[in-house]
């Protein structure tokens, strides 16, 4: 996907999140500050990046708080979206589910170990 296409999708996603949030910060309720769209699961996880259930309409201040104090804000987000949705998003955003390249070595190692076990079984027969 081209960078320009990613930017377009990000802009569409961001606007939809604000629309869903009625252009109001979901944390503090303000409509008078600059509103932003925050990802529940970081935007590096492409398989959840543009899901509308993976976004929060937050004002600039609350978005900064969310990004800088993730552990503190996590309980608020869990309460807001529910534990089941939280777990689903976390699982969907895991790199192994996204097919990320940096898991190649881990997967290759697992396959190599299975191959070694298979060869040992073959030798014993």
SEFIMI-574377 format. One record per atom (N, C-alpha, C, O): residue number from 1; residue in one letter; atom name; x, y, z. Coordinates in nm, 3 decimals. Example, Ala and Ser with C-alpha at 12.3 -4.5 7.8 and 13.67 -1.06 7.14 Angstrom:
2
<1, 'A', 'N', <1.319, -0.569, 0.780>>
<1, 'A', 'CA', <1.230, -0.450, 0.780>>
<1, 'A', 'C', <1.320, -0.330, 0.780>>
<1, 'A', 'O', <1.424, -0.332, 0.846>>
<2, 'S', 'N', <1.285, -0.225, 0.708>>
<2, 'S', 'CA', <1.367, -0.106, 0.714>>
<2, 'S', 'C', <1.290, 0.003, 0.787>>
<2, 'S', 'O', <1.341, 0.114, 0.804>>
REM end
This chain:
125
<1, 'X', 'N', <0.084, -0.117, 0.000>>
<1, 'X', 'CA', <0.000, 0.000, 0.000>>
<1, 'X', 'C', <0.089, 0.124, 0.000>>
<1, 'X', 'O', <0.188, 0.131, 0.073>>
<2, 'X', 'N', <0.054, 0.220, -0.081>>
<2, 'X', 'CA', <0.131, 0.343, -0.091>>
<2, 'X', 'C', <0.109, 0.430, 0.032>>
<2, 'X', 'O', <0.004, 0.426, 0.096>>
<3, 'X', 'N', <0.211, 0.509, 0.064>>
<3, 'X', 'CA', <0.203, 0.599, 0.179>>
<3, 'X', 'C', <0.085, 0.696, 0.164>>
<3, 'X', 'O', <0.018, 0.727, 0.262>>
<4, 'X', 'N', <0.062, 0.743, 0.042>>
<4, 'X', 'CA', <-0.050, 0.837, 0.020>>
<4, 'X', 'C', <-0.184, 0.769, 0.048>>
<4, 'X', 'O', <-0.277, 0.834, 0.097>>
<5, 'X', 'N', <-0.195, 0.641, 0.016>>
<5, 'X', 'CA', <-0.318, 0.567, 0.044>>
<5, 'X', 'C', <-0.338, 0.548, 0.194>>
<5, 'X', 'O', <-0.450, 0.558, 0.244>>
<6, 'X', 'N', <-0.230, 0.522, 0.264>>
<6, 'X', 'CA', <-0.236, 0.507, 0.410>>
<6, 'X', 'C', <-0.283, 0.638, 0.474>>
<6, 'X', 'O', <-0.368, 0.637, 0.562>>
<7, 'X', 'N', <-0.226, 0.749, 0.428>>
<7, 'X', 'CA', <-0.265, 0.879, 0.483>>
<7, 'X', 'C', <-0.413, 0.908, 0.458>>
<7, 'X', 'O', <-0.482, 0.962, 0.545>>
<8, 'X', 'N', <-0.461, 0.873, 0.340>>
<8, 'X', 'CA', <-0.603, 0.893, 0.310>>
<8, 'X', 'C', <-0.691, 0.811, 0.402>>
<8, 'X', 'O', <-0.790, 0.861, 0.456>>
<9, 'X', 'N', <-0.655, 0.685, 0.421>>
<9, 'X', 'CA', <-0.732, 0.599, 0.510>>
<9, 'X', 'C', <-0.728, 0.651, 0.653>>
<9, 'X', 'O', <-0.829, 0.648, 0.723>>
<10, 'X', 'N', <-0.611, 0.698, 0.696>>
<10, 'X', 'CA', <-0.599, 0.753, 0.832>>
<10, 'X', 'C', <-0.692, 0.873, 0.850>>
<10, 'X', 'O', <-0.757, 0.887, 0.954>>
<11, 'X', 'N', <-0.697, 0.959, 0.750>>
<11, 'X', 'CA', <-0.782, 1.078, 0.758>>
<11, 'X', 'C', <-0.930, 1.040, 0.764>>
<11, 'X', 'O', <-1.006, 1.095, 0.843>>
<12, 'X', 'N', <-0.970, 0.946, 0.679>>
<12, 'X', 'CA', <-1.109, 0.900, 0.680>>
<12, 'X', 'C', <-1.143, 0.838, 0.815>>
<12, 'X', 'O', <-1.247, 0.869, 0.874>>
<13, 'X', 'N', <-1.055, 0.750, 0.863>>
<13, 'X', 'CA', <-1.075, 0.684, 0.992>>
<13, 'X', 'C', <-1.089, 0.787, 1.104>>
<13, 'X', 'O', <-1.180, 0.779, 1.186>>
<14, 'X', 'N', <-0.999, 0.884, 1.105>>
<14, 'X', 'CA', <-0.999, 0.985, 1.210>>
<14, 'X', 'C', <-1.130, 1.063, 1.211>>
<14, 'X', 'O', <-1.187, 1.088, 1.317>>
<15, 'X', 'N', <-1.176, 1.101, 1.094>>
<15, 'X', 'CA', <-1.301, 1.177, 1.087>>
<15, 'X', 'C', <-1.420, 1.092, 1.133>>
<15, 'X', 'O', <-1.510, 1.143, 1.200>>
<16, 'X', 'N', <-1.422, 0.965, 1.096>>
<16, 'X', 'CA', <-1.530, 0.875, 1.138>>
<16, 'X', 'C', <-1.532, 0.858, 1.289>>
<16, 'X', 'O', <-1.639, 0.854, 1.350>>
<17, 'X', 'N', <-1.414, 0.847, 1.351>>
<17, 'X', 'CA', <-1.406, 0.831, 1.497>>
<17, 'X', 'C', <-1.464, 0.953, 1.566>>
<17, 'X', 'O', <-1.538, 0.941, 1.664>>
<18, 'X', 'N', <-1.431, 1.071, 1.515>>
<18, 'X', 'CA', <-1.485, 1.194, 1.574>>
<18, 'X', 'C', <-1.637, 1.201, 1.556>>
<18, 'X', 'O', <-1.710, 1.243, 1.645>>
<19, 'X', 'N', <-1.681, 1.159, 1.440>>
<19, 'X', 'CA', <-1.825, 1.158, 1.412>>
<19, 'X', 'C', <-1.898, 1.063, 1.507>>
<19, 'X', 'O', <-2.002, 1.098, 1.563>>
<20, 'X', 'N', <-1.842, 0.943, 1.524>>
<20, 'X', 'CA', <-1.902, 0.845, 1.616>>
<20, 'X', 'C', <-1.906, 0.899, 1.758>>
<20, 'X', 'O', <-2.001, 0.874, 1.832>>
<21, 'X', 'N', <-1.803, 0.974, 1.795>>
<21, 'X', 'CA', <-1.796, 1.033, 1.930>>
<21, 'X', 'C', <-1.874, 1.163, 1.943>>
<21, 'X', 'O', <-1.863, 1.232, 2.044>>
<22, 'X', 'N', <-1.954, 1.196, 1.842>>
<22, 'X', 'CA', <-2.034, 1.320, 1.843>>
<22, 'X', 'C', <-1.948, 1.444, 1.866>>
<22, 'X', 'O', <-1.993, 1.541, 1.928>>
<23, 'X', 'N', <-1.826, 1.441, 1.815>>
<23, 'X', 'CA', <-1.734, 1.555, 1.825>>
<23, 'X', 'C', <-1.723, 1.605, 1.969>>
<23, 'X', 'O', <-1.724, 1.725, 1.997>>
<24, 'X', 'N', <-1.710, 1.506, 2.059>>
<24, 'X', 'CA', <-1.698, 1.534, 2.202>>
<24, 'X', 'C', <-1.590, 1.440, 2.257>>
<24, 'X', 'O', <-1.586, 1.322, 2.222>>
<25, 'X', 'N', <-1.504, 1.492, 2.343>>
<25, 'X', 'CA', <-1.402, 1.409, 2.406>>
<25, 'X', 'C', <-1.471, 1.305, 2.495>>
<25, 'X', 'O', <-1.551, 1.339, 2.582>>
<26, 'X', 'N', <-1.439, 1.179, 2.472>>
<26, 'X', 'CA', <-1.502, 1.072, 2.548>>
<26, 'X', 'C', <-1.454, 1.067, 2.693>>
<26, 'X', 'O', <-1.520, 1.007, 2.778>>
<27, 'X', 'N', <-1.341, 1.129, 2.721>>
<27, 'X', 'CA', <-1.287, 1.127, 2.857>>
<27, 'X', 'C', <-1.339, 1.244, 2.941>>
<27, 'X', 'O', <-1.395, 1.223, 3.049>>
<28, 'X', 'N', <-1.322, 1.366, 2.891>>
<28, 'X', 'CA', <-1.360, 1.483, 2.973>>
<28, 'X', 'C', <-1.488, 1.550, 2.925>>
<28, 'X', 'O', <-1.544, 1.634, 2.997>>
<29, 'X', 'N', <-1.536, 1.515, 2.808>>
<29, 'X', 'CA', <-1.663, 1.568, 2.759>>
<29, 'X', 'C', <-1.655, 1.700, 2.685>>
<29, 'X', 'O', <-1.758, 1.750, 2.638>>
<30, 'X', 'N', <-1.538, 1.758, 2.673>>
<30, 'X', 'CA', <-1.527, 1.889, 2.609>>
<30, 'X', 'C', <-1.555, 1.883, 2.459>>
<30, 'X', 'O', <-1.532, 1.782, 2.393>>
<31, 'X', 'N', <-1.605, 1.994, 2.410>>
<31, 'X', 'CA', <-1.620, 2.012, 2.265>>
<31, 'X', 'C', <-1.542, 2.135, 2.221>>
<31, 'X', 'O', <-1.537, 2.168, 2.103>>
<32, 'X', 'N', <-1.480, 2.204, 2.318>>
<32, 'X', 'CA', <-1.413, 2.332, 2.291>>
<32, 'X', 'C', <-1.265, 2.320, 2.259>>
<32, 'X', 'O', <-1.202, 2.419, 2.219>>
<33, 'X', 'N', <-1.207, 2.203, 2.276>>
<33, 'X', 'CA', <-1.065, 2.185, 2.246>>
<33, 'X', 'C', <-1.050, 2.109, 2.114>>
<33, 'X', 'O', <-1.146, 2.052, 2.062>>
<34, 'X', 'N', <-0.928, 2.111, 2.062>>
<34, 'X', 'CA', <-0.900, 2.036, 1.939>>
<34, 'X', 'C', <-0.925, 1.887, 1.965>>
<34, 'X', 'O', <-0.869, 1.830, 2.058>>
<35, 'X', 'N', <-1.008, 1.827, 1.882>>
<35, 'X', 'CA', <-1.039, 1.685, 1.897>>
<35, 'X', 'C', <-0.949, 1.602, 1.807>>
<35, 'X', 'O', <-0.917, 1.641, 1.695>>
<36, 'X', 'N', <-0.911, 1.486, 1.859>>
<36, 'X', 'CA', <-0.825, 1.393, 1.787>>
<36, 'X', 'C', <-0.883, 1.253, 1.797>>
<36, 'X', 'O', <-0.970, 1.225, 1.881>>
<37, 'X', 'N', <-0.835, 1.167, 1.712>>
<37, 'X', 'CA', <-0.877, 1.027, 1.716>>
<37, 'X', 'C', <-0.760, 0.944, 1.766>>
<37, 'X', 'O', <-0.652, 0.944, 1.706>>
<38, 'X', 'N', <-0.782, 0.872, 1.875>>
<38, 'X', 'CA', <-0.677, 0.790, 1.936>>
<38, 'X', 'C', <-0.706, 0.642, 1.907>>
<38, 'X', 'O', <-0.821, 0.599, 1.907>>
<39, 'X', 'N', <-0.600, 0.568, 1.885>>
<39, 'X', 'CA', <-0.612, 0.423, 1.865>>
<39, 'X', 'C', <-0.606, 0.353, 2.000>>
<39, 'X', 'O', <-0.524, 0.387, 2.085>>
<40, 'X', 'N', <-0.693, 0.257, 2.019>>
<40, 'X', 'CA', <-0.687, 0.174, 2.140>>
<40, 'X', 'C', <-0.568, 0.081, 2.127>>
<40, 'X', 'O', <-0.482, 0.076, 2.216>>
<41, 'X', 'N', <-0.561, 0.007, 2.018>>
<41, 'X', 'CA', <-0.443, -0.070, 1.982>>
<41, 'X', 'C', <-0.365, 0.018, 1.886>>
<41, 'X', 'O', <-0.422, 0.067, 1.788>>
<42, 'X', 'N', <-0.239, 0.038, 1.911>>
<42, 'X', 'CA', <-0.158, 0.129, 1.832>>
<42, 'X', 'C', <-0.172, 0.112, 1.681>>
<42, 'X', 'O', <-0.201, 0.003, 1.632>>
<43, 'X', 'N', <-0.150, 0.219, 1.610>>
<43, 'X', 'CA', <-0.172, 0.218, 1.466>>
<43, 'X', 'C', <-0.068, 0.139, 1.389>>
<43, 'X', 'O', <-0.082, 0.120, 1.269>>
<44, 'X', 'N', <0.034, 0.093, 1.456>>
<44, 'X', 'CA', <0.132, 0.006, 1.392>>
<44, 'X', 'C', <0.075, -0.131, 1.359>>
<44, 'X', 'O', <0.129, -0.202, 1.275>>
<45, 'X', 'N', <-0.034, -0.168, 1.423>>
<45, 'X', 'CA', <-0.101, -0.296, 1.394>>
<45, 'X', 'C', <-0.202, -0.271, 1.281>>
<45, 'X', 'O', <-0.314, -0.226, 1.305>>
<46, 'X', 'N', <-0.160, -0.299, 1.160>>
<46, 'X', 'CA', <-0.241, -0.266, 1.044>>
<46, 'X', 'C', <-0.374, -0.339, 1.039>>
<46, 'X', 'O', <-0.470, -0.288, 0.980>>
<47, 'X', 'N', <-0.382, -0.456, 1.099>>
<47, 'X', 'CA', <-0.510, -0.527, 1.093>>
<47, 'X', 'C', <-0.616, -0.467, 1.185>>
<47, 'X', 'O', <-0.734, -0.501, 1.173>>
<48, 'X', 'N', <-0.577, -0.378, 1.276>>
<48, 'X', 'CA', <-0.675, -0.307, 1.358>>
<48, 'X', 'C', <-0.669, -0.156, 1.337>>
<48, 'X', 'O', <-0.751, -0.082, 1.391>>
<49, 'X', 'N', <-0.574, -0.110, 1.260>>
<49, 'X', 'CA', <-0.548, 0.033, 1.244>>
<49, 'X', 'C', <-0.673, 0.112, 1.203>>
<49, 'X', 'O', <-0.698, 0.220, 1.255>>
<50, 'X', 'N', <-0.751, 0.059, 1.110>>
<50, 'X', 'CA', <-0.865, 0.134, 1.059>>
<50, 'X', 'C', <-0.999, 0.078, 1.105>>
<50, 'X', 'O', <-1.103, 0.113, 1.050>>
<51, 'X', 'N', <-0.998, -0.008, 1.204>>
<51, 'X', 'CA', <-1.125, -0.057, 1.259>>
<51, 'X', 'C', <-1.189, 0.054, 1.340>>
<51, 'X', 'O', <-1.122, 0.119, 1.421>>
<52, 'X', 'N', <-1.315, 0.076, 1.319>>
<52, 'X', 'CA', <-1.383, 0.184, 1.390>>
<52, 'X', 'C', <-1.403, 0.154, 1.538>>
<52, 'X', 'O', <-1.422, 0.246, 1.617>>
<53, 'X', 'N', <-1.399, 0.027, 1.576>>
<53, 'X', 'CA', <-1.409, -0.006, 1.718>>
<53, 'X', 'C', <-1.274, 0.005, 1.788>>
<53, 'X', 'O', <-1.263, -0.025, 1.907>>
<54, 'X', 'N', <-1.172, 0.047, 1.715>>
<54, 'X', 'CA', <-1.039, 0.064, 1.771>>
<54, 'X', 'C', <-1.004, 0.213, 1.788>>
<54, 'X', 'O', <-0.886, 0.248, 1.793>>
<55, 'X', 'N', <-1.104, 0.297, 1.797>>
<55, 'X', 'CA', <-1.077, 0.440, 1.808>>
<55, 'X', 'C', <-1.154, 0.508, 1.919>>
<55, 'X', 'O', <-1.263, 0.464, 1.958>>
<56, 'X', 'N', <-1.096, 0.616, 1.968>>
<56, 'X', 'CA', <-1.157, 0.699, 2.071>>
<56, 'X', 'C', <-1.146, 0.845, 2.028>>
<56, 'X', 'O', <-1.040, 0.889, 1.984>>
<57, 'X', 'N', <-1.254, 0.918, 2.040>>
<57, 'X', 'CA', <-1.250, 1.062, 2.015>>
<57, 'X', 'C', <-1.207, 1.128, 2.145>>
<57, 'X', 'O', <-1.278, 1.124, 2.246>>
<58, 'X', 'N', <-1.089, 1.189, 2.143>>
<58, 'X', 'CA', <-1.034, 1.253, 2.262>>
<58, 'X', 'C', <-0.987, 1.393, 2.227>>
<58, 'X', 'O', <-0.946, 1.420, 2.114>>
<59, 'X', 'N', <-0.994, 1.484, 2.324>>
<59, 'X', 'CA', <-0.936, 1.616, 2.304>>
<59, 'X', 'C', <-0.784, 1.600, 2.310>>
<59, 'X', 'O', <-0.733, 1.498, 2.355>>
<60, 'X', 'N', <-0.713, 1.703, 2.266>>
<60, 'X', 'CA', <-0.568, 1.698, 2.263>>
<60, 'X', 'C', <-0.509, 1.661, 2.399>>
<60, 'X', 'O', <-0.419, 1.577, 2.408>>
<61, 'X', 'N', <-0.559, 1.725, 2.505>>
<61, 'X', 'CA', <-0.507, 1.702, 2.640>>
<61, 'X', 'C', <-0.527, 1.557, 2.685>>
<61, 'X', 'O', <-0.435, 1.494, 2.736>>
<62, 'X', 'N', <-0.648, 1.505, 2.666>>
<62, 'X', 'CA', <-0.677, 1.367, 2.707>>
<62, 'X', 'C', <-0.602, 1.267, 2.620>>
<62, 'X', 'O', <-0.561, 1.161, 2.668>>
<63, 'X', 'N', <-0.583, 1.299, 2.492>>
<63, 'X', 'CA', <-0.505, 1.212, 2.403>>
<63, 'X', 'C', <-0.360, 1.205, 2.451>>
<63, 'X', 'O', <-0.300, 1.097, 2.454>>
<64, 'X', 'N', <-0.304, 1.319, 2.489>>
<64, 'X', 'CA', <-0.168, 1.321, 2.542>>
<64, 'X', 'C', <-0.159, 1.238, 2.670>>
<64, 'X', 'O', <-0.064, 1.161, 2.688>>
<65, 'X', 'N', <-0.257, 1.254, 2.757>>
<65, 'X', 'CA', <-0.262, 1.177, 2.882>>
<65, 'X', 'C', <-0.271, 1.027, 2.850>>
<65, 'X', 'O', <-0.204, 0.945, 2.913>>
<66, 'X', 'N', <-0.354, 0.995, 2.753>>
<66, 'X', 'CA', <-0.372, 0.855, 2.712>>
<66, 'X', 'C', <-0.241, 0.795, 2.662>>
<66, 'X', 'O', <-0.203, 0.685, 2.701>>
<67, 'X', 'N', <-0.172, 0.869, 2.576>>
<67, 'X', 'CA', <-0.046, 0.818, 2.520>>
<67, 'X', 'C', <0.066, 0.811, 2.623>>
<67, 'X', 'O', <0.149, 0.720, 2.618>>
<68, 'X', 'N', <0.070, 0.907, 2.714>>
<68, 'X', 'CA', <0.180, 0.913, 2.811>>
<68, 'X', 'C', <0.157, 0.828, 2.936>>
<68, 'X', 'O', <0.252, 0.792, 3.005>>
<69, 'X', 'N', <0.031, 0.797, 2.965>>
<69, 'X', 'CA', <-0.002, 0.720, 3.085>>
<69, 'X', 'C', <-0.092, 0.603, 3.048>>
<69, 'X', 'O', <-0.201, 0.587, 3.103>>
<70, 'X', 'N', <-0.045, 0.523, 2.955>>
<70, 'X', 'CA', <-0.125, 0.413, 2.901>>
<70, 'X', 'C', <-0.181, 0.322, 3.010>>
<70, 'X', 'O', <-0.299, 0.285, 3.005>>
<71, 'X', 'N', <-0.099, 0.286, 3.107>>
<71, 'X', 'CA', <-0.146, 0.193, 3.211>>
<71, 'X', 'C', <-0.261, 0.254, 3.293>>
<71, 'X', 'O', <-0.358, 0.185, 3.325>>
<72, 'X', 'N', <-0.249, 0.381, 3.325>>
<72, 'X', 'CA', <-0.353, 0.451, 3.401>>
<72, 'X', 'C', <-0.482, 0.460, 3.319>>
<72, 'X', 'O', <-0.591, 0.438, 3.371>>
<73, 'X', 'N', <-0.468, 0.493, 3.191>>
<73, 'X', 'CA', <-0.585, 0.512, 3.106>>
<73, 'X', 'C', <-0.646, 0.379, 3.060>>
<73, 'X', 'O', <-0.763, 0.373, 3.023>>
<74, 'X', 'N', <-0.566, 0.274, 3.065>>
<74, 'X', 'CA', <-0.614, 0.143, 3.019>>
<74, 'X', 'C', <-0.740, 0.099, 3.093>>
<74, 'X', 'O', <-0.833, 0.046, 3.031>>
<75, 'X', 'N', <-0.744, 0.119, 3.224>>
<75, 'X', 'CA', <-0.860, 0.076, 3.301>>
<75, 'X', 'C', <-0.985, 0.155, 3.259>>
<75, 'X', 'O', <-1.095, 0.099, 3.254>>
<76, 'X', 'N', <-0.967, 0.284, 3.230>>
<76, 'X', 'CA', <-1.080, 0.364, 3.183>>
<76, 'X', 'C', <-1.132, 0.312, 3.048>>
<76, 'X', 'O', <-1.253, 0.300, 3.028>>
<77, 'X', 'N', <-1.040, 0.281, 2.957>>
<77, 'X', 'CA', <-1.080, 0.230, 2.825>>
<77, 'X', 'C', <-1.147, 0.094, 2.839>>
<77, 'X', 'O', <-1.248, 0.068, 2.774>>
<78, 'X', 'N', <-1.092, 0.008, 2.923>>
<78, 'X', 'CA', <-1.152, -0.124, 2.945>>
<78, 'X', 'C', <-1.296, -0.111, 2.996>>
<78, 'X', 'O', <-1.385, -0.182, 2.951>>
<79, 'X', 'N', <-1.316, -0.019, 3.090>>
<79, 'X', 'CA', <-1.451, 0.003, 3.142>>
<79, 'X', 'C', <-1.543, 0.057, 3.033>>
<79, 'X', 'O', <-1.659, 0.018, 3.024>>
<80, 'X', 'N', <-1.490, 0.145, 2.950>>
<80, 'X', 'CA', <-1.572, 0.208, 2.848>>
<80, 'X', 'C', <-1.613, 0.111, 2.737>>
<80, 'X', 'O', <-1.729, 0.109, 2.697>>
<81, 'X', 'N', <-1.518, 0.029, 2.687>>
<81, 'X', 'CA', <-1.551, -0.061, 2.576>>
<81, 'X', 'C', <-1.588, -0.202, 2.623>>
<81, 'X', 'O', <-1.645, -0.279, 2.546>>
<82, 'X', 'N', <-1.558, -0.235, 2.747>>
<82, 'X', 'CA', <-1.586, -0.369, 2.799>>
<82, 'X', 'C', <-1.467, -0.462, 2.783>>
<82, 'X', 'O', <-1.389, -0.451, 2.689>>
<83, 'X', 'N', <-1.456, -0.552, 2.876>>
<83, 'X', 'CA', <-1.342, -0.645, 2.881>>
<83, 'X', 'C', <-1.335, -0.734, 2.757>>
<83, 'X', 'O', <-1.227, -0.760, 2.704>>
<84, 'X', 'N', <-1.450, -0.780, 2.710>>
<84, 'X', 'CA', <-1.452, -0.869, 2.594>>
<84, 'X', 'C', <-1.399, -0.798, 2.470>>
<84, 'X', 'O', <-1.317, -0.855, 2.397>>
<85, 'X', 'N', <-1.444, -0.677, 2.445>>
<85, 'X', 'CA', <-1.397, -0.599, 2.328>>
<85, 'X', 'C', <-1.250, -0.566, 2.343>>
<85, 'X', 'O', <-1.175, -0.572, 2.246>>
<86, 'X', 'N', <-1.208, -0.530, 2.464>>
<86, 'X', 'CA', <-1.067, -0.499, 2.490>>
<86, 'X', 'C', <-0.981, -0.619, 2.452>>
<86, 'X', 'O', <-0.883, -0.605, 2.379>>
<87, 'X', 'N', <-1.018, -0.737, 2.501>>
<87, 'X', 'CA', <-0.939, -0.857, 2.473>>
<87, 'X', 'C', <-0.939, -0.890, 2.324>>
<87, 'X', 'O', <-0.836, -0.930, 2.270>>
<88, 'X', 'N', <-1.053, -0.873, 2.259>>
<88, 'X', 'CA', <-1.060, -0.900, 2.115>>
<88, 'X', 'C', <-0.966, -0.808, 2.037>>
<88, 'X', 'O', <-0.893, -0.854, 1.949>>
<89, 'X', 'N', <-0.966, -0.679, 2.070>>
<89, 'X', 'CA', <-0.879, -0.585, 2.002>>
<89, 'X', 'C', <-0.731, -0.615, 2.029>>
<89, 'X', 'O', <-0.648, -0.608, 1.939>>
<90, 'X', 'N', <-0.700, -0.647, 2.154>>
<90, 'X', 'CA', <-0.561, -0.679, 2.187>>
<90, 'X', 'C', <-0.514, -0.801, 2.109>>
<90, 'X', 'O', <-0.402, -0.803, 2.057>>
<91, 'X', 'N', <-0.598, -0.902, 2.102>>
<91, 'X', 'CA', <-0.562, -1.025, 2.029>>
<91, 'X', 'C', <-0.548, -0.995, 1.879>>
<91, 'X', 'O', <-0.453, -1.040, 1.815>>
<92, 'X', 'N', <-0.643, -0.921, 1.825>>
<92, 'X', 'CA', <-0.639, -0.889, 1.682>>
<92, 'X', 'C', <-0.518, -0.804, 1.647>>
<92, 'X', 'O', <-0.466, -0.812, 1.536>>
<93, 'X', 'N', <-0.473, -0.722, 1.741>>
<93, 'X', 'CA', <-0.360, -0.634, 1.716>>
<93, 'X', 'C', <-0.223, -0.696, 1.740>>
<93, 'X', 'O', <-0.121, -0.633, 1.714>>
<94, 'X', 'N', <-0.222, -0.819, 1.790>>
<94, 'X', 'CA', <-0.093, -0.885, 1.815>>
<94, 'X', 'C', <-0.018, -0.903, 1.684>>
<94, 'X', 'O', <-0.078, -0.940, 1.583>>
<95, 'X', 'N', <0.111, -0.876, 1.685>>
<95, 'X', 'CA', <0.188, -0.887, 1.561>>
<95, 'X', 'C', <0.177, -1.021, 1.490>>
<95, 'X', 'O', <0.177, -1.025, 1.367>>
<96, 'X', 'N', <0.167, -1.131, 1.564>>
<96, 'X', 'CA', <0.159, -1.261, 1.497>>
<96, 'X', 'C', <0.029, -1.272, 1.417>>
<96, 'X', 'O', <0.024, -1.342, 1.317>>
<97, 'X', 'N', <-0.077, -1.204, 1.461>>
<97, 'X', 'CA', <-0.202, -1.204, 1.386>>
<97, 'X', 'C', <-0.196, -1.110, 1.267>>
<97, 'X', 'O', <-0.273, -1.125, 1.172>>
<98, 'X', 'N', <-0.106, -1.015, 1.272>>
<98, 'X', 'CA', <-0.093, -0.919, 1.162>>
<98, 'X', 'C', <0.007, -0.967, 1.059>>
<98, 'X', 'O', <0.023, -0.903, 0.955>>
<99, 'X', 'N', <0.075, -1.080, 1.085>>
<99, 'X', 'CA', <0.174, -1.130, 0.990>>
<99, 'X', 'C', <0.296, -1.040, 0.981>>
<99, 'X', 'O', <0.354, -1.027, 0.873>>
<100, 'X', 'N', <0.334, -0.979, 1.090>>
<100, 'X', 'CA', <0.446, -0.886, 1.087>>
<100, 'X', 'C', <0.576, -0.959, 1.057>>
<100, 'X', 'O', <0.598, -1.071, 1.102>>
<101, 'X', 'N', <0.660, -0.895, 0.982>>
<101, 'X', 'CA', <0.787, -0.952, 0.937>>
<101, 'X', 'C', <0.878, -0.990, 1.054>>
<101, 'X', 'O', <0.951, -1.089, 1.046>>
<102, 'X', 'N', <0.876, -0.911, 1.163>>
<102, 'X', 'CA', <0.969, -0.937, 1.271>>
<102, 'X', 'C', <0.937, -1.063, 1.349>>
<102, 'X', 'O', <1.013, -1.100, 1.438>>
<103, 'X', 'N', <0.827, -1.129, 1.320>>
<103, 'X', 'CA', <0.798, -1.257, 1.383>>
<103, 'X', 'C', <0.850, -1.373, 1.298>>
<103, 'X', 'O', <0.834, -1.489, 1.336>>
<104, 'X', 'N', <0.911, -1.342, 1.186>>
<104, 'X', 'CA', <0.963, -1.444, 1.097>>
<104, 'X', 'C', <1.058, -1.539, 1.170>>
<104, 'X', 'O', <1.044, -1.660, 1.161>>
<105, 'X', 'N', <1.154, -1.483, 1.242>>
<105, 'X', 'CA', <1.254, -1.567, 1.311>>
<105, 'X', 'C', <1.189, -1.658, 1.414>>
<105, 'X', 'O', <1.227, -1.775, 1.425>>
<106, 'X', 'N', <1.093, -1.607, 1.487>>
<106, 'X', 'CA', <1.025, -1.688, 1.588>>
<106, 'X', 'C', <0.948, -1.804, 1.524>>
<106, 'X', 'O', <0.953, -1.917, 1.572>>
<107, 'X', 'N', <0.878, -1.775, 1.416>>
<107, 'X', 'CA', <0.802, -1.878, 1.346>>
<107, 'X', 'C', <0.897, -1.979, 1.282>>
<107, 'X', 'O', <0.874, -2.100, 1.289>>
<108, 'X', 'N', <1.004, -1.929, 1.221>>
<108, 'X', 'CA', <1.103, -2.018, 1.158>>
<108, 'X', 'C', <1.164, -2.111, 1.262>>
<108, 'X', 'O', <1.182, -2.230, 1.236>>
<109, 'X', 'N', <1.196, -2.058, 1.379>>
<109, 'X', 'CA', <1.254, -2.139, 1.487>>
<109, 'X', 'C', <1.158, -2.252, 1.526>>
<109, 'X', 'O', <1.199, -2.366, 1.544>>
<110, 'X', 'N', <1.029, -2.217, 1.540>>
<110, 'X', 'CA', <0.929, -2.317, 1.576>>
<110, 'X', 'C', <0.918, -2.425, 1.468>>
<110, 'X', 'O', <0.910, -2.544, 1.499>>
<111, 'X', 'N', <0.919, -2.384, 1.343>>
<111, 'X', 'CA', <0.913, -2.481, 1.233>>
<111, 'X', 'C', <1.038, -2.569, 1.229>>
<111, 'X', 'O', <1.029, -2.689, 1.204>>
<112, 'X', 'N', <1.154, -2.508, 1.254>>
<112, 'X', 'CA', <1.279, -2.586, 1.257>>
<112, 'X', 'C', <1.275, -2.689, 1.369>>
<112, 'X', 'O', <1.321, -2.802, 1.350>>
<113, 'X', 'N', <1.221, -2.652, 1.485>>
<113, 'X', 'CA', <1.212, -2.745, 1.597>>
<113, 'X', 'C', <1.118, -2.861, 1.564>>
<113, 'X', 'O', <1.147, -2.976, 1.597>>
<114, 'X', 'N', <1.007, -2.831, 1.497>>
<114, 'X', 'CA', <0.915, -2.936, 1.455>>
<114, 'X', 'C', <0.982, -3.030, 1.354>>
<114, 'X', 'O', <0.963, -3.151, 1.358>>
<115, 'X', 'N', <1.059, -2.970, 1.265>>
<115, 'X', 'CA', <1.130, -3.050, 1.164>>
<115, 'X', 'C', <1.232, -3.142, 1.231>>
<115, 'X', 'O', <1.245, -3.258, 1.191>>
<116, 'X', 'N', <1.303, -3.092, 1.331>>
<116, 'X', 'CA', <1.400, -3.174, 1.404>>
<116, 'X', 'C', <1.330, -3.290, 1.473>>
<116, 'X', 'O', <1.379, -3.404, 1.470>>
<117, 'X', 'N', <1.216, -3.263, 1.537>>
<117, 'X', 'CA', <1.140, -3.370, 1.603>>
<117, 'X', 'C', <1.094, -3.474, 1.501>>
<117, 'X', 'O', <1.101, -3.594, 1.526>>
<118, 'X', 'N', <1.048, -3.427, 1.386>>
<118, 'X', 'CA', <1.003, -3.518, 1.280>>
<118, 'X', 'C', <1.119, -3.606, 1.234>>
<118, 'X', 'O', <1.101, -3.727, 1.214>>
<119, 'X', 'N', <1.237, -3.548, 1.217>>
<119, 'X', 'CA', <1.355, -3.625, 1.174>>
<119, 'X', 'C', <1.396, -3.725, 1.279>>
<119, 'X', 'O', <1.435, -3.837, 1.246>>
<120, 'X', 'N', <1.388, -3.688, 1.407>>
<120, 'X', 'CA', <1.422, -3.783, 1.514>>
<120, 'X', 'C', <1.325, -3.901, 1.515>>
<120, 'X', 'O', <1.367, -4.015, 1.533>>
<121, 'X', 'N', <1.199, -3.875, 1.495>>
<121, 'X', 'CA', <1.100, -3.982, 1.489>>
<121, 'X', 'C', <1.126, -4.074, 1.372>>
<121, 'X', 'O', <1.111, -4.196, 1.384>>
<122, 'X', 'N', <1.166, -4.018, 1.260>>
<122, 'X', 'CA', <1.193, -4.096, 1.139>>
<122, 'X', 'C', <1.316, -4.187, 1.160>>
<122, 'X', 'O', <1.319, -4.301, 1.114>>
<123, 'X', 'N', <1.415, -4.134, 1.231>>
<123, 'X', 'CA', <1.538, -4.212, 1.256>>
<123, 'X', 'C', <1.506, -4.331, 1.347>>
<123, 'X', 'O', <1.560, -4.440, 1.327>>
<124, 'X', 'N', <1.419, -4.312, 1.445>>
<124, 'X', 'CA', <1.385, -4.419, 1.540>>
<124, 'X', 'C', <1.308, -4.531, 1.474>>
<124, 'X', 'O', <1.311, -4.644, 1.524>>
<125, 'X', 'N', <1.239, -4.505, 1.364>>
<125, 'X', 'CA', <1.153, -4.607, 1.300>>
<125, 'X', 'C', <1.232, -4.706, 1.226>>
<125, 'X', 'O', <1.176, -4.798, 1.167>>
REM end
